[in-house]
Amino acid sequence: MTEVISYKEGNKRFNYRIVGVCIYDGHVLLHRAVTDDFWALPGGRAELLEYSPETLRREMKEELDVEVDIGRLLWISENFFEIEGDTWHELSLYFVMNFPEGYVHNTSAEFRGIEEDERLVFKWHPLSELLNTRLYPTFLRESLTNLPNTPVHILHQDKD
């Protein structure tokens, strides 16, 4: 197994994550672990010596068994947050992501995915309702409704 780019020292953690932004018919695809009470964009940890678009393709194949197309880079995000006593520094690359032609987008129902031993829930969320959605990092609640034309570097700290 290849090593993911993630590091922990005491209660401090670093994580390198590659993320897909898939928008369809006024909805964005979000996911969460079955045990979580918040949503995030799909993606995963990059492996050493793996190109970032390949990370996203691999993660979507593992989680949803689908071959996705990777588009342009939207954001480079340095996000700082705390979970269960750990302080995180997460570096993320956000790419436009598209499902193959003919893929059925059911925007009205949740569907399941797999992340190693963890069950995932996927759902298409209306862009118009993101301000009221428990979505992390929180900058996405507004940013997903106005995608940048060129890559943007985001420095963000989640406090809620």
Phi, psi and omega in degrees: 000135178282146181282131174282157182270089181208142186218142177227133174224109185063235179258017178252136183228144172240140181218135175250115188235140177248131193233144178251134176249107181243115181245132181216124174050047178075014180234153175239141180279124176238162175215165176205158170288150180305327183275352182274156176248021179220164181249158175213166172284148180290154179159203180182182181283136176286150174261155177305136177066023179251130175295143184302317177298326178293326176301312182295318177299315180298314182298317181290327176293318179292316188277323185236358182055047179224143176270115182258158173262136181254129180257215187285158176283130180261307185223148165245117188241132167253108185246134179242132182200170178237139174219126174047046176084354177261139175260125185252143168237109183245124175259122184230143172249127182251121181244149167296136181226136179230142175278157183295157177303135181093351178294134181274120179260102176267097185279002183252354184225150172286154173219163189261153173218176182230137173231095187051248181264001185259133177278137180246151174244128176248147179203141174275118181256135176299132177302327182292347182250007185294329179298336179256013181256138177282083185243132179234146353297150188293338179300337181291335182303325177259321186295330181292342179271356181212076184294139180288155178278334178229158181302141181237137176269123182248129169252119190219144174229119177274131182239354180246000000 
